[in-house]
Amino acid sequence: MSDLHRQPGVRSGQTGDTGNRLDPWFDQYAERAQNLRASEIRALFSVVSRPEVVSLAGGMPNLKDLPLDRLADSAAQLIRQHGDVAMQYGNGQGWEPLRERITEVMSYDGIVGADPDDIVVTTGSQQALDLVTEVFVDPNDVVLAESPSYVGALGVFRARQADVVHVDLDQDGLIPEALEATIKKLKGQGRRIKFLYTVPNFHNPAGVTLSESRRPQIVDICMREGILIVEDNPYGLLGFHSDPLPALKSYSPDGVVYLGSFSKMFAPGFRIGWAFAPHAIREKLKLASESAILCPSMMGQMAIGQYLSDFDWYGQVKQFRSMYQERCNAMLTALAEFMPDCTWTTPEGGFYTWVTLPEGLDAKSMLPRAVRGLVAYVSGTAFYYDGRGANHMRLSFCYPTPAQIREGVRRLSVVVNAEKELVDMFGAGFIPEDVAGLQVIPPHPVEDIGPASDAR
Ligand SMILES: Cc1ncc(COP(=O)(O)O)c(C=O)c1O
């Protein structure tokens, strides 16, 4: 390394010698830091944030219907009246009054009589996922996850050096027979399976829900095989027709760590989620959380506590449900009209549908052409640990308006159809750049195309 490229203050023979031109510390990172990668979705963010792009990529909740003025007054009052507590450090496990309220929220999931002492409040359920992985997973341990699975969970598992093995799902969620067969195979190979990670309600990204009859089957299999279940349920209250089916946790209080979140049923801004765990696991999670963050934000916890007490939070949830249902209908109708060569899942709640492209199409390589055509989605490859998923895409209907969704799907269909023509003509994998470059799509104007969403 020449002096020119050395960091100021790093002398020859010291750390800086092992780096490279861009990063003098390159060779000093822990091995696990090699596993830290920007998700495919975040990498897209800067491009799809352009206002003219219709983003069907993001998982941002639509907060326009929240009573922001009243929430502002409530936050001001909180600081004025209880600022000495709200602005202070709190306890690592989370503010007790909020933990009590969380037990009421979970009763909508069929979890009755939960002990607030078995709850750890976290910085979003994303932190809870990280904590569970930290306390259970050694490098190369197996985590079972649906096929496909939430990209943010895969990021945590990768960062913690887990080996993820996917288990098939269908329109009724995780397939019990596939779970059994996968466990048998892995145990036959002498692998250590640490837990099953599952999103039973309104799956991200698949948009499907685990059927009521499969729930006890999945729990039975895992209990018989001694495998912990991590049940991630941020969308449970956002079913279009009803409250959620009973949580897996309600079938096996000792065998399931349940993760909840206020991000989708209220708003992600305060970054408050929770883990509800068997007591011994709860203790480990609390210790791990204290070591990571000392305590969750008191301001956030108290603001949410106040929201649950002083606002009609369940009425708000109902309003969200019908708003998302209208958007989902707009998407399904547009898919049927514009993309008849594709298939897709029919969500009963949540934010997403999972689209399967005609054979030979590759959603990942098609993405730049779609963005050029002013529409964005997430390639299915983001949701697999092993590079699969190229003929799928996740479309989200949570943030754009119904008119934007319709126009977004129309734009997407132009790209998909052009791509299909090329594949039919030349075979898969042959999309020359100059031909692809011809796909400039005259966008229909749509009212109020807001900023595209960052995506989870
Ligand atoms: C399935 C799933 N789990 C967890 C999270 C993280 O949510 P938060 O950390 O905002 O609670 C998300 C966010 O989109 C998600 O979709």
The ligand as an ORCA input file, in Angstrom:
! r2SCAN-3c Opt
* xyz 0 1
  C     -42.509    -10.151      8.623
  C     -41.886     -8.966      9.265
  N     -41.284     -9.115     10.459
  C     -40.703     -8.082     11.086
  C     -40.697     -6.823     10.526
  C     -40.016     -5.705     11.273
  O     -40.940     -4.817     11.771
  P     -40.632     -3.744     12.897
  O     -39.189     -3.854     13.259
  O     -40.958     -2.431     12.289
  O     -41.512     -4.096     14.047
  C     -41.294     -6.618      9.279
  C     -41.262     -5.303      8.642
  O     -41.684     -5.087      7.540
  C     -41.915     -7.717      8.635
  O     -42.519     -7.597      7.459
*
